Amino acid sequence: MNFAMRGCGARRFSGIATFMVLALSLVASASPKDHPKAYTTWSTYLGSPDASHYTALRQIDRSNVARLQVAWSFDSGSEQPYAFNPIVDGRTMYVLAKNSSIVALDATLGKELWTYHSRSLGQRVEGHRGINFWQSSDGSDKRLLISFGNNLEAINAANGELITSFGNGGTVNLKEGLGRDPNSIHQIQSGTPGVVFEDLIILGSSTGEDYGSPPGDIRAYDVRSGRMVWIFHTIPHPGEPGYDTWPKEAWKSGGGVNCWGEMSLDQKAGIVYVPTGAPVYDFYGADRKGNNLFADSLLALNAHSGKLVWYYQLIHHDLWDYDAMAAPQLLTVRRNGENISIVAQASKQGFLYVFNRATGKPIWPIEERPVPLSNMPDEVASPTQPFPSAPPPFARQAFTVADLNPYILSPSDRAHWKKVVENAVNQGLFTPPGLTDTIEMPGNHGGVNWGMTAADPAKGTMYVVSMDIPAILKNERREPPSLWQIPSRAAPAMQGKAVYHVYCERCHGPERRGAPPAIPSLVGAPSIFGAKTIKGVVSYGLNDMPGFPDLTDRLLDNLLLYLDNPASAPEPIASRNEPPPVAASGGSEPVRYWSGYGLQPSIIRPPWTVMTAYDLNRGVIKWQVPLGNAPQGASENLKDTGIMMSRNGPVVTASGLVFIATKDEGKLRAYDEESGKVLWETDLPAASEGVPAVYEVDGREYIVLCAASAKQTDIPRDGPEEQPAQPVHRSYIAFALPKDRAAN
């Protein structure tokens, strides 16, 4: 069993072998053929507990897909975009709409049945990707489970009322139970649902990515009472496996190592597969020397107890923010005349890692290869990293001057980036960030990201949507932002300028221009984004941007005043006295460095997003095609570019189709699963993010998606949606065949 513990100086862990015998007996080569009703509903996030994005419904197929038409649509409200995967129970659909409310719809008509708006919702912009559903064995008790405002809530699925017998009056405080002062935790809930197993809901978390973030322990709660049943410490406590891969007592102060993405459940075996993210801080780890288990790992946990079955660490001592977050795919493959149950994990770094589902043994060898060492003060990078020998990577893993984009960029921009890339440190994959510009390829946004993996579980075919986005990292010595650095008696505009200098300037720059698309410009920001959006994002964060909840309303108002009229604060800001670097192990305060995420999607030649089909029976790529056409290239008549910075995932059908929508351009397409050829496409009234859902009611098959983002022609940013010039018709749209065809 040691093979499953490799890559971290690991040893055989006592207590695992017993459950491994049980796992070996339970993990069978089950497939949709073995269970005729499997994959015929969409009553949980991504369609099924194994997160395969797969449906066994066959009414819509290659011969008739071109006849799809809109069956109904539901207006989600104009206030914000959504990237929500609807779920369906019987004739009822559940979506997120109307100011982040849960709305129940008639699944055949799109007619609203009831609406639930959480009392826990505050000013924080919450980006939910889906919801969990549970029902009792007799179907008399049906519950929706979702987190709002860092509280897990249980909602009656029949009438939309909060179930007050759950937790404390219907909610469970997710800040509690982590071994930290709950008041010190600013965020913990994830926008991604957990998984339901029997009477448990198993949850990951979104911990934040800066120093001082809480740990991302995996927790299971009783769906009836809200009681926490088990917890798996992702930063090990004394006596637990992996404790010696961190500094002593790291669990008391370390953070991250969370599952903010998607888990997959093997219900028959009772094993939940959990991909974990990086430890904090992402780009500098002098205060966390060691391989840092169980960061950047694929965990197999006993879903009943949370006990570790096996793990494999994909990145040692992560310095690149290479979280594992896309759903592990559970498939059955045929090798050497035998059916083998496997789990395949796609990664930000562009690799696909494939394991025996029961034992964790790699299906193809994974080699530890030497990688560049760090020159950062007191940093100790891992001398090796795991490289799969097969299947081949799905993403580009190098970026040089030869890869600069010959399109879109102006001559002056191209010359600028040529100089930057030529002068940057670029030693290939796993080049550690340093004190000067460093190329990271793939960048920290992907490769793969949430929602972007799917599978045909019985055929052994896996689909991966991936982005080619370089990043340019540079570590800088800065003190953490603090209210103590804001002059308390300065004029309002000068106070706002100080807030900007302390909190914003290190990412958005002294001239407020940012580094679009990854870091938006703040020039004229109040008129572009609006005061409410800016206050919410600065206070609570959004996507990769951390929140600053210590800033008061007055300070935020003064920041807006400065951003609206920088000339009103002409005096210079006094430079802060930076402490001289000291050894991280000495002095009263640790040395800390920060880097921006440095994402630059427009500087690399297309395609920018591709969809790859793997035959995992043989470990080869069947086909790879660009995903859509980026509107940003329309002025130059560019085709087959793939969209930029995708946030879309596919759905796979038993009838041989792969459905996926697109961000920015706003189209829904059906691809042939055998060739990757586009068989059908249609324009949507708005751009789409997230994953569609497929379901059947009264013998009619539907595909529904969320089309609730503005179509964009500008280079995309990893930030809030700018106020579009024209109103956006945000809606959920269901497609189906004409009723005469569906009845046949």
N, C-alpha and C positions, 0 to 999 in steps of 0.2 A: 504493500500500500504506500510505500514511501514515494513512489513516482508522483502521486497526487500532491505531495507536500513539498515537491522540489522547488528550487529557485529562491530559497530564502534561508538556507542552512537549516532546514527544518528536520524534525525527527518524527518518528512514529508516535502518535498521541494516544495515550491510554483512554479507553472508554469509547473510541471510535470504531474499533474493529468489530465489536458486538453488533452495533447497528449496521455495519457494512454487510454482514452476512444477511441481515434482513433485507437490506436494500437490494442486494444481488438477486434475492429471490422475488422481489416485488417489481423491480424495473424490468418489464417485459417489452417485447417488440410489438406493443399494441399499436393499432392504427385505426383510422376512421372506418376501415372495412370491418374491424372487429366489433365496432359499436355503431350500429346503423343510425342512431339518433345523435351521435356525437357531431359537433360542429354545425348543427342546424339552427341554433339560436345565437343571439348576440346579447346575452344577458350580463356580460361583464366586460370590463375594459379590454380592448383588443380582441374581443370575441369569445375567448375561451381561457380557462385558467393557465394553459400553457403559452398564452400570448402569441399564438402562431399567426394571427390575422387571417385565418383560413376559414372558409365556409364550404360545407358539403352540398349546399344547394346548387342545382344544375339547370334551373329554368332558363336563365340568361346564359347563352353560350356563343360560340364563334359565329354560328349561323344567323343569329338574330340580334346580336348586340347593337347593330346599327339602327335598330328600331326603338331603342330606349327613348323615353320621353319623360318630361317632368310629371310626376304623379301629384305632388303637392309641395308647398314651401311654407315656412313659418318664419316670420320676421323676428329676429333675435333682439331687436333694439339697436339704436344708432350710437349708443354711448361708448362702446369699446369693441375691439376684435376678440374673437374666441378661437381656440384650437382644440375643440372638445370632441371626443369620440362618443357618440350617442350609444345608449344601451336600450334594449327592448326586452320586456317581459310580457309575453302574450300579445295583447293588442295595445299595450302602453309603451311609449317611448319616453326616456328621460334625457333632457338636455340642459345645458347651462345657457342662460339668456337673461335679458332684462335686468341689467345691473348685477350680474353674478348671482342670479337666483336659479334654483332648480325648478324646471318647468316640466310638467307631465303633459304629453301630447297623445292624441289618438294616432296610432302608428299608421293607419290607413288614410287619414285625412289631414294630419298636421294640425288638428284643432286642439287648442289649449284646454286642459282638464283642471289643473290646479297649479299654483306657484308657491314655492317656499323661499323666503328670504331670511338668511341667517342673521341672528342678533349679534354674532361674533364679528361680522364684517365691519372693518373700520376704513381708514383712508388708504390702507395698503392695496396696491394693484395686484390682484390674485390671478395667476394664470393657470387655471385648472385644465388638465388634459383629459380627465375622465372621472368616473365615479364607480364605487363598488356596490354590489347587490347581494343580499343574502335572503334566503327564505327557509323556514322550518320544514321539517320532513313532510308534514301534511299540507304545507302551503298556506296555513292560516296566518302566519306571521311573516311579512315581507318587509325588508328594511333596506334603505339606501344609506351608505356610509361615506362621508366626505369630510375633509378638514377645512375649516374656515377660521382665520384669525388664530392659528396655532391650537385650535380645539377640534378634536374628532367629534362629529355629530352623527346621531342616528335619527333618520327620518322615516316615518311611516310611508311606505311606497304606495299605499292605497289612497291616502288622503293628503299627504304632504305636511303632516303635523310632526313636530319634534316629539320624540319618544322620551318622556321625562324620567322613565325608570332606568334609562341608560346613563351610566356615569353620574355626574352631578347635575341633575335637572336636564339631562339630554346631551351633555357634552363631557369630554374628557380632555383635561389640560395636558397637551403633549410636551410641555416644557418640564413636567414633573417626571421623576423616575430616572434621570440621567446622571445622578451623582453631582449635579451642579445646582447652584442657587437658581431657581426658575426665573427670578427677577433679572438675572444677568444674561438670560437667553433672549435675543431679539427675534430670532426666527428659527423654526424647526420643522414646520410642516412642509411637505413636498407637494408640488402641483400634480405629481403623478400618483394615481391610486396605488394601493397595495394589492394584495391578493387575498381572497377568502378561501379558507380551508376548513371544512366542516363548520364548527361554531366559532372559528377564530378569524380575525382580520389581521394580516401580517403587514406591517408598515415599515417603509423606509423614512427618509427625512431629507430636508434641505437645510443644511447647517450654516450656510454662509461660507465664504472663502477667504476670510482675513484672519489675522492673528486673534486668538481669543475665542474663536468659534467653538461651539459645543461638539461633543462626539456624536457620530451618526449611528448609534446602536440600533440594531434591528429588533423590533418589538412586536409582540402578538397580544391582541386584546380579545376578550370574550365579547361576541357581538350582542349578547343579551344584556350583560351587566356593565360592560365597559371596563371590567377589571383587567389589569395587565397580567397575562398568564405566563409569559416568558420573555426573556431579553437575551440577545447575543451581543456581547461587547466587542465592537469592531476595533477598538483600541484595548488590548487585553489587560485585565486586572492581574494582580499577583497570583501565581499558580495556574493561570490559564495559558493555553497554547499561544505562542507568539509574543509573550510578555518580554522575552529577551531580545526582540527585534526593535525595541524602542529604548530610549533612556529610562532609567528607573523612575517609577511613579508617573510616567507620561500620561496615563489615563486621567489624571487629575487636572491636567492643563491642556493636553492635546485636543485637536478638533478635526472635523471633517471625517473621512473614511465612512462615508454615508452612501446609501442607495437612494439617490434622488431620481433615478430612472426607473426601469421596469424590471419586475421579478417575473419568473415563470414557475409554474407549479406542475409537478407530476403527481396528480391526485392518487393514482393507484399505488405508487411507492411511498407517498407521504413525504416527498422531498421538495423543498422550495429552493430554487436556484437564484442566487442574489448577486448581481454585479455591484461592486463598490467603487467609490470615487477616491480621489486623491486626498492625502492628509493636508492640513493647512500648516504653513502657508504654501501655496501652490508652487512657487518658483524659487524658494529658498528654504533649505531644510537643515541649517546648522543646529537648530534646537531640537531636532528629531533624528539624530544619527541612528542608522540601522536601516533595515529593509522595510520596516513599518507595516507589519501585518496588522490588520487584514485589508490594508489599502490596495486599491487597483487589483482586486482579486475577483475570481468567480467562486462563490461559496455555495456548497450544497449543505443545507440545513435540514434536520428532522423537523418537519412542519408541526408535529405534535409538541415537541419539547424545546426546539431551538438549538439542540445539540449539533455540533459540527460533525458532518459525515465525511466530507473531504473539501479541499480547496485547491486552487492554483492561483499563484500571484502572477499577474500579467506584466506588471511594472514594479521594479524594485526602487524604493526611495524616490518616488515620483517628483520630478522637478519641472514638469511640462503641463500639468493639469490634464493629464490623459485619463480622465475618469472612464470607467466602464459603466455604461448606463443603458444601452439598447437591450431589449429583451433577449435573454438567451433562448435560442430556438431548440426545441426538443423534437428530434426526428428519429426515424428508423431507417437504417441503411443496410445494404447488402454487401458484405465483404467476405471474401474467401468462403463463399457458400453458406454464410451464416447471416441471420438478421441481428443487427447490433443497435441497441438504443443509445443514441448519442445526444450530447448537448453542445451547441456551437455558439461561441461568443464573439461578436464583432466588436471592433475597438476604434477609438479615435485615431490611433496610430496606423490604421489601415490594414491590420492583420485580422484574420479569422482563425480563432483557436478552437479546436474540435476535440472533445473528450468522450470517453465511455461514460455514460450517464450515471452508472452505479458506482464506479470505482474512481473516476477522475483520471484514468490513464489516458494520455494523449493518443488519438487515433493515428496521427502521423507524428514523428519525432519533433520535439521542440528543443532547440539548441540554445544554450547560453553562450552568447558571443560577446567579445570585448567591445566596449563603447567608449566614447571620449569621456575624460575625467573633467571635473570642475576646477576652475581657477578662482572661484569665489572664496572670500575669507572664511575660514573655519568650516567650509562645506566639505562633505565627504560623499561624493556621488558613488553609486554602485558601479563597480568595474565591468559588470556584464548585465545584459538584458535578454529576455527570452525571445527567440525568433522561430516561428513555425516554419518547418520545411515544406509544408503543404497545408491547405490549399494556397495558391498564389495570392498576394495582396489585392484588395479591391480598389485601393486609392494610391495616388502618386505619393511617394515618400522622399522626394528630393525636389529642391527648387533652386535654380541658378539663374544667371543672367539670360541663358538660352531659353528659359521658360517664361520670360517677361511677356506680358500681353501685347501683341502687335495691334490690337484693336482698342477702341473706347478711350484709352489714355491719350491725352494731348501730348505733343512732342516734348513740351517742358516737363510734364509729369513723368513721361517715360525716361527722360534723361535723369530726373531726380531719383527715380527708383533704381535705375541702372547703377548710379553711384552708390546708393544705399546698399544694394545687394552685393556689389563688388567689394565693398569695405566691411561687410558684416562677417562675423565668425560663422562658418558654415562647414561643419564636419560631418554632415549627414544626419540621419535619424538618430535621435537621442543626444544631440549636441546640447550640453547644459547651458542655461542662460548665464550671462556674465555681466560685467560692468559696461560693456559696449554692445552695440546691436548684434543680435544672434538670430540666425534663421531657424525657425521651427516649422518643419513640414512633415506630415500634416500639422496645421495649427491646432490650437487647443479647442476649437469649435468642431473639429472633425476633419477627415474621416466620417464615421458614423455618429449619429446623435439619437435622441429619444425618438421612438416610433418608427425607426427606419429599417427594421428587420422583419421578415416574414418567412413562412415556410409552407410547403406542401408536406405534412409530416410523414405520410406513407411513402411518397416517391423519393424522399431524401433530397428534395430540391429546396434550396434556401435563397432568399432574395435580400439584397442589401442595397439600400440607397445611401450614397456617400457624397461628401463635398470635398473638393480640392481647394483648400483655403490656406495659404501660407500665413505665418505670423512672424513678427519681428519683435523679439523680447529684449529688454534691457533692464537690469536690476539697478535700482538707485537707493541710496541711503536717505531715508526720510523718517522723521518722527511720525507716529500715528496722529491723525487729526484729533484735536482736543479743544474743548471750549475755553480752556485756559489760554489758548493762543489767539483768541478774539478780543480785541480791545473793548472793554465794557462801556466806555464813555465816548466812543467815537461817534461821529455823525452817522445817520442811518446808511447812507450810500457807502461810506468808508467801512462801516461794519460789514455790509454786504460784500465789499471787495475783499475784506479779510477772510470772510467765510469762503469765498471763491478760491482765494490763494491757499488756504489751509486744506480745504476739503476737495476741491475740484481741479486745481491747476495741474496736478501731477498726471492726470489723464487727459484733460481737455486742453492743456497748454496755456501759456501766459496770454495768448491772444484769443483764447476761447474758441479756437477753430477746430479742436479735436483732431481725430484721424479717421474721417469717414472711410468706409462705412461702419467700421467696428465701433468707433467712438464718435458720436455725432457732434457737429459744431454747435456751440451755444451762442453764436452770434445771432442776436435777435430772437433768442429762445422764447421769451414770454409771448411774443406774437405768433410764433410758430407752433409751440406745444400747448400754451395756455398755462396759467398759474396753477390750477388744480393738479394738472398732470405733473408739472415740475415738482410741486411740493410732495406729492405722493411718491414719486420715484426717488427723490433725494432722501426722504425720510425712511422709506421701506425697501428701496432697491428694486431692480427689475432685471431679469435674466442674469447676465454676468456682473452687473454693477451692484456693489454692496450698498446697503442702506445706512443712513446716519440718523438714527432715531433720537440722538441727544440734541439735535438742533431744534430750537424752539420756534414757534410760529413767528415770533418777531424777527428772529435771525433769518428765517426763510423769506419773510416779506422783504427784508433788507437785501438779501441775495437777489431777489427778483428785481428790486429797484436798481441795483447795480447792473444786472444783465440787460435791463431795458435801456439804460443810459450810462454806459461806462464813463462818459465824460463828467458825470456828476461826482466822481471820486478820483480827482486828478493826482492826489498826493501818493507817493510810493508807499508800499507796505514794507515795514521794517523786516529785514531778513531774520529768520529764526536761527538761533544758534544751534547748529547740528552737533550732537555729541561726537567726539572722536571715536572711531571704531575700536572696540575692545573685544577680547576673546569672548565667544558666546558663553563660555563656562565661567567667566570671571566678571567682576563688577556687579553693581546692583541691578542693572537693566541689561537684557540680552540685546545683541546686535540684530537689527532687522533691516531687511531690504524688500523693496516692492518693485514689481514690473507691471505695466499695463498689459492687457491681453494681446495687443498688437496685431489684430486680425486685419488682413488686407486681401479680400476676395477678388478685387478687380485687377490686381497687378499680375496675375498668372493667366496664361493663355487658356481658353476653353478646351474641353468642356469643364464647367464648374460643378455640375452635379450629374452623377450617373447612377443607373440602376444595374446591378450585377446579379446574374443568376448562377448559382453554383450547383453542380451535381456532386453531392457529398458521398455518393456511393464510390466515386472515383477521385474526389478531391480536386476537381477541375472546374474552370469557369465555362459555363455553357454559352453565355452571351453577356455582353455589356453594352448598354445604349445610353445616350444622353437623356436626361429627364427634362423634357420640355425645351422651350426657347426663351432665353432671358430677354425681357422687353428692353433692357439696357443696351442690347446690341441691335435693336430694330433699325436705328438710323443708319447703320452700316450694312443692313440686310444680312446679318449673321444668322445662320441656321444651325440647328443641332448643337447649341451651346450648353444646354442644361441651364436651369435657373440658378441664381446666386443665393447662397445661404438658405437652402431648402429647410422647411420645417414640415415635411410631408412623409407619410408612410403608406405602404401598399396594402391591398387586400387581395388574397389569392382564392380563386374559386375552383371547385372540383371539375368544373366544365372547361378548364383550360385558359382562364382569363386572369389577368392581373390588373386591378383597378388602382389608379392613384391620381390625385389632384395636384395642383401646383400653386405655390405662393407666387406673388407678383403678377404673373401672366393670367392666372385664374382660369385654368382649364381642367376638365376631367377627361382622362384617357383610359382606354382598355387596351392592354398589350397581350399578345399571344405568348403564353407561358413557355412555349417550345422555342420560339425564335426571337422574342423581344420586339416583334413588329407591332406598330400601332394599328389596331383594327378599327378603332372608333375614337372620336374626341368631340367634345362640345365645350362651348364657351359658358362660363359661369358669370353671374351678375357681379360677383366680387371674387377676390382671391381667396384661396383656401389654405388652411394650415391644419395639421393633425392627420388623423386616420379615418377613412370612411367606415361605415358599418353595413352589413348585409343581413337581411332578415326576411321572413315569410309570414304573411297573414292571409288566411282564407285562400291558400293555394297560389298567391301572387307574391313573387320575389321582388324585393326593393333593395336599392343601394342608396344610402343617405349620407350626406356629408355636411360639414359646417363651412359655409362660404361667407366669412365675416371679416375679412381684412381688405384694406384698400389695394387696388391694383397699382403697381409702382413701376415707373420707368427710371427713377433715380437709382444710383448705386445703393444697395440696401445697407441699413445700419443695424447694429445690435442694440436697439434702444426702442423707446416708445414710438408708436406710429405717429408720424406728423399729421397735422390736420389736413386732410385732402382738400384739393380745390373744389371738388364736387362731393356732395353727400354720398356715403357708401350705403348701398342696400345690403345690409348684413342679415343673413338668413341661414336656416337649415333647409336643404333641398333634397327631396327623395325622387329617385328615378325608378321607372319600372317599364315593362313592356306594355303595349296597349292591352286592354282587358280582354279583347278577343283572343289574343295570342296567349296570355297568361292562363286562360281557362282551358286551353288545349293540353 
